[in-house]
Amino acid sequence: MKRPRRRAGRANECYELLEHLLRRQLPVVCSEPDDIDKILALRSAMLLQAQTEPTVVLRTGERRIARAIVTAITAEGRAACALHGAATPPARR
């Protein structure tokens, strides 16, 4: 998924992905490793519901999940986006 980047920081990147997912029709399939990591973090915080494919161990020993499917944004996720959006200063032009 290609999205414009606005702010730095891992937590802000997770909120940006959550905000992006709120604007999309669900389910959304993600295959970018960075997005999958954010989806796992958001799922562990119970801000969204997602299914993931089983973890694959590569020859290098690295573990990878090939795909995540976001099926729902929770009420907590919507509230977090609303709070985050209210706390975000307007973009400079």
Secondary structure in CASP SS format (residue, H / E / C, confidence):
PFRMAT SS
TARGET T0000
AUTHOR 0000-0000-0000
METHOD secondary structure of the structure
MODEL  1
M C 1.00
K C 1.00
R C 1.00
P C 1.00
R C 1.00
R C 1.00
R C 1.00
A C 1.00
G C 1.00
R H 1.00
A H 1.00
N H 1.00
E H 1.00
C H 1.00
Y H 1.00
E H 1.00
L H 1.00
L H 1.00
E H 1.00
H H 1.00
L H 1.00
L H 1.00
R C 1.00
R C 1.00
Q C 1.00
L C 1.00
P C 1.00
V E 1.00
V E 1.00
C E 1.00
S C 1.00
E C 1.00
P H 1.00
D H 1.00
D H 1.00
I H 1.00
D H 1.00
K H 1.00
I H 1.00
L H 1.00
A H 1.00
L H 1.00
R H 1.00
S H 1.00
A C 1.00
M C 1.00
L C 1.00
L E 1.00
Q E 1.00
A E 1.00
Q E 1.00
T E 1.00
E C 1.00
P C 1.00
T C 1.00
V E 1.00
V E 1.00
L C 1.00
R C 1.00
T C 1.00
G C 1.00
E C 1.00
R E 1.00
R E 1.00
I C 1.00
A C 1.00
R C 1.00
A E 1.00
I E 1.00
V E 1.00
T E 1.00
A E 1.00
I E 1.00
T C 1.00
A H 1.00
E H 1.00
G H 1.00
R H 1.00
A H 1.00
A H 1.00
C H 1.00
A H 1.00
L H 1.00
H H 1.00
G H 1.00
A H 1.00
A H 1.00
T C 1.00
P C 1.00
P C 1.00
A C 1.00
R C 1.00
R C 1.00
END
